[in-house]
């Protein structure tokens, strides 16, 4: 297994999220053009896929929560001083 179980779940959640968004965009554009090349009812499948996309976001956030906590728990770097702030704009 490449990268362990957590890594595979992360990849799967990204795949589901990107796939559902591409489905939403492509079927939405086809619906706007009123070209129904697909054999399913547009509105039902479009709403169902929005639930899939909305469900993939919390899974992604939950998997990234340890990284988010670690990043928010670290102290910030020193604030920039006047010499590192760059050039200042002078008003006339």
PDB file of N, CA, C and O in Angstrom:
ATOM      1  N   UNK A   1       0.839  -1.170   0.000  1.00  0.00           N
ATOM      2  CA  UNK A   1       0.000   0.000   0.000  1.00  0.00           C
ATOM      3  C   UNK A   1       0.890   1.242   0.000  1.00  0.00           C
ATOM      4  O   UNK A   1       1.818   1.354   0.801  1.00  0.00           O
ATOM      5  N   UNK A   2       0.603   2.143  -0.884  1.00  0.00           N
ATOM      6  CA  UNK A   2       1.420   3.347  -1.024  1.00  0.00           C
ATOM      7  C   UNK A   2       0.931   4.409  -0.057  1.00  0.00           C
ATOM      8  O   UNK A   2      -0.183   4.915  -0.192  1.00  0.00           O
ATOM      9  N   UNK A   3       1.770   4.750   0.925  1.00  0.00           N
ATOM     10  CA  UNK A   3       1.467   5.858   1.823  1.00  0.00           C
ATOM     11  C   UNK A   3       0.559   5.540   2.991  1.00  0.00           C
ATOM     12  O   UNK A   3       0.285   6.442   3.784  1.00  0.00           O
ATOM     13  N   UNK A   4       0.089   4.356   3.148  1.00  0.00           N
ATOM     14  CA  UNK A   4      -0.748   4.020   4.286  1.00  0.00           C
ATOM     15  C   UNK A   4      -2.222   4.277   4.040  1.00  0.00           C
ATOM     16  O   UNK A   4      -2.619   4.821   3.009  1.00  0.00           O
ATOM     17  N   UNK A   5      -3.016   3.873   5.006  1.00  0.00           N
ATOM     18  CA  UNK A   5      -4.463   3.945   4.886  1.00  0.00           C
ATOM     19  C   UNK A   5      -4.973   5.382   4.880  1.00  0.00           C
ATOM     20  O   UNK A   5      -5.845   5.728   4.084  1.00  0.00           O
ATOM     21  N   UNK A   6      -4.430   6.222   5.767  1.00  0.00           N
ATOM     22  CA  UNK A   6      -4.887   7.611   5.836  1.00  0.00           C
ATOM     23  C   UNK A   6      -4.611   8.334   4.523  1.00  0.00           C
ATOM     24  O   UNK A   6      -5.442   9.105   4.043  1.00  0.00           O
ATOM     25  N   UNK A   7      -3.456   8.082   3.954  1.00  0.00           N
ATOM     26  CA  UNK A   7      -3.096   8.722   2.678  1.00  0.00           C
ATOM     27  C   UNK A   7      -4.050   8.284   1.565  1.00  0.00           C
ATOM     28  O   UNK A   7      -4.431   9.092   0.718  1.00  0.00           O
ATOM     29  N   UNK A   8      -4.433   7.013   1.567  1.00  0.00           N
ATOM     30  CA  UNK A   8      -5.361   6.520   0.550  1.00  0.00           C
ATOM     31  C   UNK A   8      -6.755   7.118   0.727  1.00  0.00           C
ATOM     32  O   UNK A   8      -7.434   7.422  -0.254  1.00  0.00           O
ATOM     33  N   UNK A   9      -7.181   7.286   1.986  1.00  0.00           N
ATOM     34  CA  UNK A   9      -8.481   7.922   2.234  1.00  0.00           C
ATOM     35  C   UNK A   9      -8.444   9.376   1.798  1.00  0.00           C
ATOM     36  O   UNK A   9      -9.420   9.873   1.236  1.00  0.00           O
ATOM     37  N   UNK A  10      -7.325  10.077   2.049  1.00  0.00           N
ATOM     38  CA  UNK A  10      -7.186  11.459   1.585  1.00  0.00           C
ATOM     39  C   UNK A  10      -7.309  11.544   0.068  1.00  0.00           C
ATOM     40  O   UNK A  10      -8.010  12.406  -0.461  1.00  0.00           O
ATOM     41  N   UNK A  11      -6.630  10.658  -0.611  1.00  0.00           N
ATOM     42  CA  UNK A  11      -6.683  10.659  -2.075  1.00  0.00           C
ATOM     43  C   UNK A  11      -8.084  10.346  -2.582  1.00  0.00           C
ATOM     44  O   UNK A  11      -8.552  10.948  -3.549  1.00  0.00           O
ATOM     45  N   UNK A  12      -8.748   9.403  -1.927  1.00  0.00           N
ATOM     46  CA  UNK A  12     -10.107   9.054  -2.338  1.00  0.00           C
ATOM     47  C   UNK A  12     -11.062  10.219  -2.110  1.00  0.00           C
ATOM     48  O   UNK A  12     -11.948  10.466  -2.927  1.00  0.00           O
ATOM     49  N   UNK A  13     -10.883  10.939  -0.995  1.00  0.00           N
ATOM     50  CA  UNK A  13     -11.770  12.077  -0.740  1.00  0.00           C
ATOM     51  C   UNK A  13     -11.551  13.188  -1.763  1.00  0.00           C
ATOM     52  O   UNK A  13     -12.504  13.845  -2.182  1.00  0.00           O
ATOM     53  N   UNK A  14     -10.310  13.397  -2.162  1.00  0.00           N
ATOM     54  CA  UNK A  14     -10.029  14.389  -3.205  1.00  0.00           C
ATOM     55  C   UNK A  14     -10.635  13.937  -4.532  1.00  0.00           C
ATOM     56  O   UNK A  14     -11.201  14.745  -5.268  1.00  0.00           O
ATOM     57  N   UNK A  15     -10.514  12.652  -4.833  1.00  0.00           N
ATOM     58  CA  UNK A  15     -11.088  12.118  -6.066  1.00  0.00           C
ATOM     59  C   UNK A  15     -12.603  12.298  -6.096  1.00  0.00           C
ATOM     60  O   UNK A  15     -13.164  12.693  -7.118  1.00  0.00           O
ATOM     61  N   UNK A  16     -13.258  12.012  -4.987  1.00  0.00           N
ATOM     62  CA  UNK A  16     -14.713  12.180  -4.912  1.00  0.00           C
ATOM     63  C   UNK A  16     -15.088  13.649  -5.051  1.00  0.00           C
ATOM     64  O   UNK A  16     -16.037  13.987  -5.759  1.00  0.00           O
ATOM     65  N   UNK A  17     -14.343  14.526  -4.373  1.00  0.00           N
ATOM     66  CA  UNK A  17     -14.644  15.951  -4.425  1.00  0.00           C
ATOM     67  C   UNK A  17     -14.458  16.513  -5.831  1.00  0.00           C
ATOM     68  O   UNK A  17     -15.335  17.214  -6.335  1.00  0.00           O
ATOM     69  N   UNK A  18     -13.342  16.219  -6.460  1.00  0.00           N
ATOM     70  CA  UNK A  18     -13.072  16.728  -7.809  1.00  0.00           C
ATOM     71  C   UNK A  18     -14.034  16.101  -8.823  1.00  0.00           C
ATOM     72  O   UNK A  18     -14.530  16.788  -9.716  1.00  0.00           O
ATOM     73  N   UNK A  19     -14.291  14.819  -8.687  1.00  0.00           N
ATOM     74  CA  UNK A  19     -15.216  14.155  -9.603  1.00  0.00           C
ATOM     75  C   UNK A  19     -16.626  14.705  -9.527  1.00  0.00           C
ATOM     76  O   UNK A  19     -17.287  14.902 -10.547  1.00  0.00           O
ATOM     77  N   UNK A  20     -17.079  14.950  -8.307  1.00  0.00           N
ATOM     78  CA  UNK A  20     -18.432  15.492  -8.163  1.00  0.00           C
ATOM     79  C   UNK A  20     -18.522  16.921  -8.683  1.00  0.00           C
ATOM     80  O   UNK A  20     -19.538  17.310  -9.259  1.00  0.00           O
ATOM     81  N   UNK A  21     -17.476  17.696  -8.485  1.00  0.00           N
ATOM     82  CA  UNK A  21     -17.481  19.067  -9.003  1.00  0.00           C
ATOM     83  C   UNK A  21     -17.449  19.071 -10.530  1.00  0.00           C
ATOM     84  O   UNK A  21     -18.159  19.853 -11.163  1.00  0.00           O
ATOM     85  N   UNK A  22     -16.634  18.206 -11.119  1.00  0.00           N
ATOM     86  CA  UNK A  22     -16.609  18.116 -12.584  1.00  0.00           C
ATOM     87  C   UNK A  22     -17.955  17.664 -13.136  1.00  0.00           C
ATOM     88  O   UNK A  22     -18.407  18.151 -14.172  1.00  0.00           O
ATOM     89  N   UNK A  23     -18.588  16.730 -12.437  1.00  0.00           N
ATOM     90  CA  UNK A  23     -19.922  16.288 -12.850  1.00  0.00           C
ATOM     91  C   UNK A  23     -20.910  17.445 -12.783  1.00  0.00           C
ATOM     92  O   UNK A  23     -21.697  17.651 -13.707  1.00  0.00           O
ATOM     93  N   UNK A  24     -20.867  18.201 -11.683  1.00  0.00           N
ATOM     94  CA  UNK A  24     -21.769  19.340 -11.521  1.00  0.00           C
ATOM     95  C   UNK A  24     -21.567  20.355 -12.648  1.00  0.00           C
ATOM     96  O   UNK A  24     -22.530  20.818 -13.259  1.00  0.00           O
ATOM     97  N   UNK A  25     -20.316  20.690 -12.912  1.00  0.00           N
ATOM     98  CA  UNK A  25     -20.033  21.686 -13.950  1.00  0.00           C
ATOM     99  C   UNK A  25     -20.437  21.200 -15.336  1.00  0.00           C
ATOM    100  O   UNK A  25     -21.092  21.927 -16.083  1.00  0.00           O
ATOM    101  N   UNK A  26     -20.053  19.982 -15.678  1.00  0.00           N
ATOM    102  CA  UNK A  26     -20.327  19.504 -17.033  1.00  0.00           C
ATOM    103  C   UNK A  26     -21.814  19.320 -17.283  1.00  0.00           C
ATOM    104  O   UNK A  26     -22.316  19.728 -18.330  1.00  0.00           O
ATOM    105  N   UNK A  27     -22.535  18.709 -16.333  1.00  0.00           N
ATOM    106  CA  UNK A  27     -23.976  18.544 -16.549  1.00  0.00           C
ATOM    107  C   UNK A  27     -24.706  19.878 -16.460  1.00  0.00           C
ATOM    108  O   UNK A  27     -25.722  20.067 -17.130  1.00  0.00           O
ATOM    109  N   UNK A  28     -24.212  20.799 -15.651  1.00  0.00           N
ATOM    110  CA  UNK A  28     -24.817  22.123 -15.576  1.00  0.00           C
ATOM    111  C   UNK A  28     -24.680  22.883 -16.874  1.00  0.00           C
ATOM    112  O   UNK A  28     -25.625  23.533 -17.320  1.00  0.00           O
ATOM    113  N   UNK A  29     -23.504  22.806 -17.486  1.00  0.00           N
ATOM    114  CA  UNK A  29     -23.292  23.476 -18.774  1.00  0.00           C
ATOM    115  C   UNK A  29     -24.158  22.830 -19.854  1.00  0.00           C
ATOM    116  O   UNK A  29     -24.739  23.525 -20.688  1.00  0.00           O
ATOM    117  N   UNK A  30     -24.242  21.493 -19.836  1.00  0.00           N
ATOM    118  CA  UNK A  30     -25.104  20.817 -20.807  1.00  0.00           C
ATOM    119  C   UNK A  30     -26.572  21.171 -20.591  1.00  0.00           C
ATOM    120  O   UNK A  30     -27.337  21.270 -21.550  1.00  0.00           O
ATOM    121  N   UNK A  31     -26.963  21.360 -19.340  1.00  0.00           N
ATOM    122  CA  UNK A  31     -28.343  21.756 -19.062  1.00  0.00           C
ATOM    123  C   UNK A  31     -28.612  23.168 -19.556  1.00  0.00           C
ATOM    124  O   UNK A  31     -29.677  23.441 -20.110  1.00  0.00           O
ATOM    125  N   UNK A  32     -27.648  24.072 -19.360  1.00  0.00           N
ATOM    126  CA  UNK A  32     -27.811  25.441 -19.856  1.00  0.00           C
ATOM    127  C   UNK A  32     -27.961  25.435 -21.377  1.00  0.00           C
ATOM    128  O   UNK A  32     -28.770  26.177 -21.935  1.00  0.00           O
ATOM    129  N   UNK A  33     -27.177  24.593 -22.034  1.00  0.00           N
ATOM    130  CA  UNK A  33     -27.249  24.491 -23.490  1.00  0.00           C
ATOM    131  C   UNK A  33     -28.475  23.694 -23.945  1.00  0.00           C
ATOM    132  O   UNK A  33     -28.752  23.607 -25.141  1.00  0.00           O
ATOM    133  N   UNK A  34     -29.203  23.116 -22.992  1.00  0.00           N
ATOM    134  CA  UNK A  34     -30.369  22.270 -23.255  1.00  0.00           C
ATOM    135  C   UNK A  34     -30.038  21.113 -24.194  1.00  0.00           C
ATOM    136  O   UNK A  34     -30.821  20.754 -25.075  1.00  0.00           O
ATOM    137  N   UNK A  35     -28.857  20.545 -23.978  1.00  0.00           N
ATOM    138  CA  UNK A  35     -28.443  19.360 -24.722  1.00  0.00           C
ATOM    139  C   UNK A  35     -28.308  18.233 -23.722  1.00  0.00           C
ATOM    140  O   UNK A  35     -27.331  18.178 -22.975  1.00  0.00           O
ATOM    141  N   UNK A  36     -29.272  17.338 -23.700  1.00  0.00           N
ATOM    142  CA  UNK A  36     -29.333  16.269 -22.706  1.00  0.00           C
ATOM    143  C   UNK A  36     -28.771  14.978 -23.305  1.00  0.00           C
ATOM    144  O   UNK A  36     -29.515  14.114 -23.769  1.00  0.00           O
ATOM    145  N   UNK A  37     -27.452  14.871 -23.283  1.00  0.00           N
ATOM    146  CA  UNK A  37     -26.785  13.698 -23.832  1.00  0.00           C
ATOM    147  C   UNK A  37     -26.795  12.543 -22.842  1.00  0.00           C
ATOM    148  O   UNK A  37     -26.442  11.419 -23.199  1.00  0.00           O
ATOM    149  N   UNK A  38     -27.189  12.803 -21.621  1.00  0.00           N
ATOM    150  CA  UNK A  38     -27.200  11.779 -20.589  1.00  0.00           C
ATOM    151  C   UNK A  38     -28.594  11.175 -20.456  1.00  0.00           C
ATOM    152  O   UNK A  38     -29.584  11.788 -20.855  1.00  0.00           O
ATOM    153  N   UNK A  39     -28.664   9.982 -19.898  1.00  0.00           N
ATOM    154  CA  UNK A  39     -29.922   9.247 -19.808  1.00  0.00           C
ATOM    155  C   UNK A  39     -30.604   9.382 -18.452  1.00  0.00           C
ATOM    156  O   UNK A  39     -31.596   8.697 -18.201  1.00  0.00           O
ATOM    157  N   UNK A  40     -30.103  10.242 -17.576  1.00  0.00           N
ATOM    158  CA  UNK A  40     -30.692  10.396 -16.248  1.00  0.00           C
ATOM    159  C   UNK A  40     -31.377  11.741 -16.144  1.00  0.00           C
ATOM    160  O   UNK A  40     -31.125  12.646 -16.939  1.00  0.00           O
ATOM    161  N   UNK A  41     -32.255  11.863 -15.144  1.00  0.00           N
ATOM    162  CA  UNK A  41     -32.965  13.108 -14.908  1.00  0.00           C
ATOM    163  C   UNK A  41     -31.981  14.097 -14.301  1.00  0.00           C
ATOM    164  O   UNK A  41     -31.362  13.814 -13.275  1.00  0.00           O
ATOM    165  N   UNK A  42     -31.836  15.246 -14.928  1.00  0.00           N
ATOM    166  CA  UNK A  42     -30.797  16.191 -14.549  1.00  0.00           C
ATOM    167  C   UNK A  42     -30.938  16.693 -13.123  1.00  0.00           C
ATOM    168  O   UNK A  42     -29.972  16.644 -12.362  1.00  0.00           O
ATOM    169  N   UNK A  43     -32.110  17.174 -12.739  1.00  0.00           N
ATOM    170  CA  UNK A  43     -32.277  17.833 -11.440  1.00  0.00           C
ATOM    171  C   UNK A  43     -31.983  16.893 -10.285  1.00  0.00           C
ATOM    172  O   UNK A  43     -31.280  17.267  -9.346  1.00  0.00           O
ATOM    173  N   UNK A  44     -32.507  15.685 -10.343  1.00  0.00           N
ATOM    174  CA  UNK A  44     -32.292  14.718  -9.266  1.00  0.00           C
ATOM    175  C   UNK A  44     -30.821  14.367  -9.127  1.00  0.00           C
ATOM    176  O   UNK A  44     -30.290  14.361  -8.016  1.00  0.00           O
ATOM    177  N   UNK A  45     -30.162  14.077 -10.223  1.00  0.00           N
ATOM    178  CA  UNK A  45     -28.751  13.691 -10.155  1.00  0.00           C
ATOM    179  C   UNK A  45     -27.869  14.878  -9.773  1.00  0.00           C
ATOM    180  O   UNK A  45     -26.858  14.705  -9.092  1.00  0.00           O
ATOM    181  N   UNK A  46     -28.245  16.075 -10.205  1.00  0.00           N
ATOM    182  CA  UNK A  46     -27.468  17.265  -9.867  1.00  0.00           C
ATOM    183  C   UNK A  46     -27.531  17.533  -8.363  1.00  0.00           C
ATOM    184  O   UNK A  46     -26.509  17.824  -7.743  1.00  0.00           O
ATOM    185  N   UNK A  47     -28.720  17.437  -7.777  1.00  0.00           N
ATOM    186  CA  UNK A  47     -28.861  17.619  -6.335  1.00  0.00           C
ATOM    187  C   UNK A  47     -28.160  16.509  -5.563  1.00  0.00           C
ATOM    188  O   UNK A  47     -27.518  16.780  -4.549  1.00  0.00           O
ATOM    189  N   UNK A  48     -28.268  15.269  -6.021  1.00  0.00           N
ATOM    190  CA  UNK A  48     -27.609  14.156  -5.337  1.00  0.00           C
ATOM    191  C   UNK A  48     -26.097  14.333  -5.344  1.00  0.00           C
ATOM    192  O   UNK A  48     -25.433  14.054  -4.347  1.00  0.00           O
ATOM    193  N   UNK A  49     -25.559  14.792  -6.452  1.00  0.00           N
ATOM    194  CA  UNK A  49     -24.114  14.991  -6.533  1.00  0.00           C
ATOM    195  C   UNK A  49     -23.676  16.168  -5.677  1.00  0.00           C
ATOM    196  O   UNK A  49     -22.534  16.201  -5.217  1.00  0.00           O
ATOM    197  N   UNK A  50     -24.553  17.129  -5.455  1.00  0.00           N
ATOM    198  CA  UNK A  50     -24.192  18.231  -4.559  1.00  0.00           C
ATOM    199  C   UNK A  50     -24.062  17.721  -3.127  1.00  0.00           C
ATOM    200  O   UNK A  50     -23.212  18.208  -2.381  1.00  0.00           O
ATOM    201  N   UNK A  51     -24.880  16.755  -2.729  1.00  0.00           N
ATOM    202  CA  UNK A  51     -24.724  16.149  -1.404  1.00  0.00           C
ATOM    203  C   UNK A  51     -23.424  15.357  -1.303  1.00  0.00           C
ATOM    204  O   UNK A  51     -22.784  15.349  -0.251  1.00  0.00           O
ATOM    205  N   UNK A  52     -23.035  14.702  -2.374  1.00  0.00           N
ATOM    206  CA  UNK A  52     -21.764  13.971  -2.379  1.00  0.00           C
ATOM    207  C   UNK A  52     -20.598  14.946  -2.222  1.00  0.00           C
ATOM    208  O   UNK A  52     -19.678  14.692  -1.445  1.00  0.00           O
ATOM    209  N   UNK A  53     -20.633  16.055  -2.954  1.00  0.00           N
ATOM    210  CA  UNK A  53     -19.568  17.060  -2.856  1.00  0.00           C
ATOM    211  C   UNK A  53     -19.552  17.695  -1.474  1.00  0.00           C
ATOM    212  O   UNK A  53     -18.483  17.909  -0.903  1.00  0.00           O
ATOM    213  N   UNK A  54     -20.726  17.996  -0.934  1.00  0.00           N
ATOM    214  CA  UNK A  54     -20.792  18.597   0.401  1.00  0.00           C
ATOM    215  C   UNK A  54     -20.348  17.610   1.467  1.00  0.00           C
ATOM    216  O   UNK A  54     -19.833  18.032   2.503  1.00  0.00           O
ATOM    217  N   UNK A  55     -20.525  16.334   1.255  1.00  0.00           N
ATOM    218  CA  UNK A  55     -20.056  15.321   2.200  1.00  0.00           C
ATOM    219  C   UNK A  55     -18.560  15.089   2.115  1.00  0.00           C
ATOM    220  O   UNK A  55     -17.937  14.700   3.103  1.00  0.00           O
ATOM    221  N   UNK A  56     -17.977  15.320   0.954  1.00  0.00           N
ATOM    222  CA  UNK A  56     -16.539  15.117   0.795  1.00  0.00           C
ATOM    223  C   UNK A  56     -15.730  16.220   1.475  1.00  0.00           C
ATOM    224  O   UNK A  56     -14.587  15.991   1.872  1.00  0.00           O
ATOM    225  N   UNK A  57     -16.303  17.401   1.610  1.00  0.00           N
ATOM    226  CA  UNK A  57     -15.579  18.517   2.244  1.00  0.00           C
ATOM    227  C   UNK A  57     -15.314  18.244   3.722  1.00  0.00           C
ATOM    228  O   UNK A  57     -14.169  18.406   4.143  1.00  0.00           O
ATOM    229  N   UNK A  58     -16.298  17.837   4.549  1.00  0.00           N
ATOM    230  CA  UNK A  58     -15.984  17.548   5.953  1.00  0.00           C
ATOM    231  C   UNK A  58     -15.026  16.376   6.131  1.00  0.00           C
ATOM    232  O   UNK A  58     -14.228  16.359   7.068  1.00  0.00           O
ATOM    233  N   UNK A  59     -15.105  15.400   5.236  1.00  0.00           N
ATOM    234  CA  UNK A  59     -14.147  14.297   5.309  1.00  0.00           C
ATOM    235  C   UNK A  59     -12.738  14.813   5.083  1.00  0.00           C
ATOM    236  O   UNK A  59     -11.807  14.423   5.788  1.00  0.00           O
ATOM    237  N   UNK A  60     -12.584  15.679   4.115  1.00  0.00           N
ATOM    238  CA  UNK A  60     -11.273  16.270   3.816  1.00  0.00           C
ATOM    239  C   UNK A  60     -10.764  17.111   4.986  1.00  0.00           C
ATOM    240  O   UNK A  60      -9.592  17.027   5.354  1.00  0.00           O
ATOM    241  N   UNK A  61     -11.647  17.917   5.565  1.00  0.00           N
ATOM    242  CA  UNK A  61     -11.249  18.744   6.715  1.00  0.00           C
ATOM    243  C   UNK A  61     -10.898  17.860   7.907  1.00  0.00           C
ATOM    244  O   UNK A  61      -9.925  18.135   8.609  1.00  0.00           O
ATOM    245  N   UNK A  62     -11.667  16.808   8.145  1.00  0.00           N
ATOM    246  CA  UNK A  62     -11.389  15.909   9.267  1.00  0.00           C
ATOM    247  C   UNK A  62     -10.042  15.215   9.104  1.00  0.00           C
ATOM    248  O   UNK A  62      -9.328  15.006  10.084  1.00  0.00           O
ATOM    249  N   UNK A  63      -9.695  14.861   7.884  1.00  0.00           N
ATOM    250  CA  UNK A  63      -8.407  14.220   7.652  1.00  0.00           C
ATOM    251  C   UNK A  63      -7.253  15.202   7.798  1.00  0.00           C
ATOM    252  O   UNK A  63      -6.145  14.797   8.149  1.00  0.00           O
ATOM    253  N   UNK A  64      -7.488  16.467   7.540  1.00  0.00           N
ATOM    254  CA  UNK A  64      -6.443  17.480   7.651  1.00  0.00           C
ATOM    255  C   UNK A  64      -6.411  18.131   9.028  1.00  0.00           C
ATOM    256  O   UNK A  64      -5.553  18.978   9.275  1.00  0.00           O
ATOM    257  N   UNK A  65      -7.315  17.765   9.929  1.00  0.00           N
ATOM    258  CA  UNK A  65      -7.397  18.397  11.237  1.00  0.00           C
ATOM    259  C   UNK A  65      -6.115  18.296  12.056  1.00  0.00           C
ATOM    260  O   UNK A  65      -5.751  19.287  12.689  1.00  0.00           O
ATOM    261  N   UNK A  66      -5.408  17.170  12.088  1.00  0.00           N
ATOM    262  CA  UNK A  66      -4.144  17.151  12.832  1.00  0.00           C
ATOM    263  C   UNK A  66      -3.119  18.150  12.295  1.00  0.00           C
ATOM    264  O   UNK A  66      -2.384  18.761  13.071  1.00  0.00           O
ATOM    265  N   UNK A  67      -3.067  18.316  10.994  1.00  0.00           N
ATOM    266  CA  UNK A  67      -2.134  19.269  10.394  1.00  0.00           C
ATOM    267  C   UNK A  67      -2.561  20.697  10.730  1.00  0.00           C
ATOM    268  O   UNK A  67      -1.722  21.551  11.014  1.00  0.00           O
ATOM    269  N   UNK A  68      -3.868  20.949  10.696  1.00  0.00           N
ATOM    270  CA  UNK A  68      -4.376  22.281  11.021  1.00  0.00           C
ATOM    271  C   UNK A  68      -4.081  22.621  12.470  1.00  0.00           C
ATOM    272  O   UNK A  68      -3.638  23.730  12.769  1.00  0.00           O
ATOM    273  N   UNK A  69      -4.323  21.673  13.381  1.00  0.00           N
ATOM    274  CA  UNK A  69      -4.053  21.913  14.802  1.00  0.00           C
ATOM    275  C   UNK A  69      -2.574  22.178  15.054  1.00  0.00           C
ATOM    276  O   UNK A  69      -2.217  23.080  15.812  1.00  0.00           O
ATOM    277  N   UNK A  70      -1.726  21.393  14.417  1.00  0.00           N
ATOM    278  CA  UNK A  70      -0.283  21.579  14.601  1.00  0.00           C
ATOM    279  C   UNK A  70       0.161  22.942  14.085  1.00  0.00           C
ATOM    280  O   UNK A  70       0.971  23.617  14.719  1.00  0.00           O
ATOM    281  N   UNK A  71      -0.366  23.343  12.941  1.00  0.00           N
ATOM    282  CA  UNK A  71       0.024  24.632  12.362  1.00  0.00           C
ATOM    283  C   UNK A  71      -0.483  25.798  13.199  1.00  0.00           C
ATOM    284  O   UNK A  71       0.216  26.800  13.352  1.00  0.00           O
ATOM    285  N   UNK A  72      -1.694  25.679  13.744  1.00  0.00           N
ATOM    286  CA  UNK A  72      -2.232  26.757  14.561  1.00  0.00           C
ATOM    287  C   UNK A  72      -1.611  26.795  15.957  1.00  0.00           C
ATOM    288  O   UNK A  72      -1.657  27.828  16.626  1.00  0.00           O
ATOM    289  N   UNK A  73      -1.035  25.684  16.398  1.00  0.00           N
ATOM    290  CA  UNK A  73      -0.425  25.631  17.721  1.00  0.00           C
ATOM    291  C   UNK A  73       0.993  26.146  17.766  1.00  0.00           C
ATOM    292  O   UNK A  73       1.509  26.447  18.842  1.00  0.00           O
ATOM    293  N   UNK A  74       1.636  26.254  16.613  1.00  0.00           N
ATOM    294  CA  UNK A  74       3.015  26.736  16.579  1.00  0.00           C
ATOM    295  C   UNK A  74       3.047  28.243  16.769  1.00  0.00           C
ATOM    296  O   UNK A  74       2.142  28.950  16.325  1.00  0.00           O
ATOM    297  N   UNK A  75       4.100  28.736  17.435  1.00  0.00           N
ATOM    298  CA  UNK A  75       4.190  30.200  17.587  1.00  0.00           C
ATOM    299  C   UNK A  75       4.495  30.860  16.247  1.00  0.00           C
ATOM    300  O   UNK A  75       5.124  30.272  15.368  1.00  0.00           O
ATOM    301  N   UNK A  76       4.036  32.078  16.121  1.00  0.00           N
ATOM    302  CA  UNK A  76       4.287  32.829  14.906  1.00  0.00           C
ATOM    303  C   UNK A  76       5.725  33.310  14.877  1.00  0.00           C
ATOM    304  O   UNK A  76       6.370  33.426  15.919  1.00  0.00           O
ATOM    305  N   UNK A  77       6.221  33.585  13.699  1.00  0.00           N
ATOM    306  CA  UNK A  77       7.553  34.154  13.564  1.00  0.00           C
ATOM    307  C   UNK A  77       7.544  35.570  14.129  1.00  0.00           C
ATOM    308  O   UNK A  77       6.490  36.150  14.389  1.00  0.00           O
ATOM    309  N   UNK A  78       8.750  36.110  14.310  1.00  0.00           N
ATOM    310  CA  UNK A  78       8.846  37.481  14.801  1.00  0.00           C
ATOM    311  C   UNK A  78       8.165  38.420  13.820  1.00  0.00           C
ATOM    312  O   UNK A  78       8.264  38.225  12.609  1.00  0.00           O
ATOM    313  N   UNK A  79       7.470  39.441  14.328  1.00  0.00           N
ATOM    314  CA  UNK A  79       6.838  40.390  13.402  1.00  0.00           C
ATOM    315  C   UNK A  79       7.903  41.162  12.640  1.00  0.00           C
ATOM    316  O   UNK A  79       8.991  41.396  13.166  1.00  0.00           O
ATOM    317  N   UNK A  80       7.607  41.556  11.424  1.00  0.00           N
ATOM    318  CA  UNK A  80       8.614  42.269  10.625  1.00  0.00           C
ATOM    319  C   UNK A  80       8.935  43.631  11.243  1.00  0.00           C
ATOM    320  O   UNK A  80       8.057  44.342  11.731  1.00  0.00           O
ATOM    321  N   UNK A  81      10.199  43.957  11.202  1.00  0.00           N
ATOM    322  CA  UNK A  81      10.627  45.269  11.693  1.00  0.00           C
ATOM    323  C   UNK A  81      10.621  46.248  10.543  1.00  0.00           C
ATOM    324  O   UNK A  81      10.335  45.876   9.405  1.00  0.00           O
ATOM    325  N   UNK A  82      10.938  47.509  10.835  1.00  0.00           N
ATOM    326  CA  UNK A  82      10.907  48.548   9.811  1.00  0.00           C
ATOM    327  C   UNK A  82      11.912  48.281   8.703  1.00  0.00           C
ATOM    328  O   UNK A  82      11.659  48.608   7.543  1.00  0.00           O
ATOM    329  N   UNK A  83      13.050  47.691   9.047  1.00  0.00           N
ATOM    330  CA  UNK A  83      14.060  47.449   8.011  1.00  0.00           C
ATOM    331  C   UNK A  83      13.697  46.280   7.107  1.00  0.00           C
ATOM    332  O   UNK A  83      14.200  46.191   5.987  1.00  0.00           O
ATOM    333  N   UNK A  84      12.836  45.384   7.571  1.00  0.00           N
ATOM    334  CA  UNK A  84      12.415  44.248   6.748  1.00  0.00           C
ATOM    335  C   UNK A  84      11.058  44.462   6.099  1.00  0.00           C
ATOM    336  O   UNK A  84      10.608  43.623   5.318  1.00  0.00           O
ATOM    337  N   UNK A  85      10.403  45.564   6.406  1.00  0.00           N
ATOM    338  CA  UNK A  85       9.065  45.805   5.878  1.00  0.00           C
ATOM    339  C   UNK A  85       9.076  46.232   4.412  1.00  0.00           C
ATOM    340  O   UNK A  85       8.041  46.162   3.749  1.00  0.00           O
ATOM    341  N   UNK A  86      10.215  46.670   3.896  1.00  0.00           N
ATOM    342  CA  UNK A  86      10.286  47.090   2.508  1.00  0.00           C
ATOM    343  C   UNK A  86      10.122  48.587   2.392  1.00  0.00           C
ATOM    344  O   UNK A  86       9.991  49.285   3.398  1.00  0.00           O
ATOM    345  N   UNK A  87      10.127  49.077   1.183  1.00  0.00           N
ATOM    346  CA  UNK A  87      10.033  50.523   0.982  1.00  0.00           C
ATOM    347  C   UNK A  87       8.656  51.040   1.378  1.00  0.00           C
ATOM    348  O   UNK A  87       7.639  50.367   1.211  1.00  0.00           O
ATOM    349  N   UNK A  88       8.662  52.247   1.905  1.00  0.00           N
ATOM    350  CA  UNK A  88       7.391  52.870   2.268  1.00  0.00           C
ATOM    351  C   UNK A  88       7.039  53.904   1.207  1.00  0.00           C
ATOM    352  O   UNK A  88       7.913  54.462   0.543  1.00  0.00           O
ATOM    353  N   UNK A  89       5.767  54.139   1.066  1.00  0.00           N
ATOM    354  CA  UNK A  89       5.286  55.091   0.074  1.00  0.00           C
ATOM    355  C   UNK A  89       5.204  56.471   0.721  1.00  0.00           C
ATOM    356  O   UNK A  89       4.642  56.624   1.805  1.00  0.00           O
ATOM    357  N   UNK A  90       5.752  57.440   0.069  1.00  0.00           N
ATOM    358  CA  UNK A  90       5.699  58.809   0.568  1.00  0.00           C
ATOM    359  C   UNK A  90       4.602  59.563  -0.153  1.00  0.00           C
ATOM    360  O   UNK A  90       4.474  59.485  -1.375  1.00  0.00           O
ATOM    361  N   UNK A  91       3.819  60.288   0.612  1.00  0.00           N
ATOM    362  CA  UNK A  91       2.774  61.100  -0.004  1.00  0.00           C
ATOM    363  C   UNK A  91       3.244  62.553  -0.049  1.00  0.00           C
ATOM    364  O   UNK A  91       3.891  63.036   0.880  1.00  0.00           O
ATOM    365  N   UNK A  92       2.923  63.214  -1.096  1.00  0.00           N
ATOM    366  CA  UNK A  92       3.349  64.599  -1.277  1.00  0.00           C
ATOM    367  C   UNK A  92       2.187  65.533  -1.086  1.00  0.00           C
ATOM    368  O   UNK A  92       2.348  66.749  -1.198  1.00  0.00           O
TER     369      UNK A  92
END
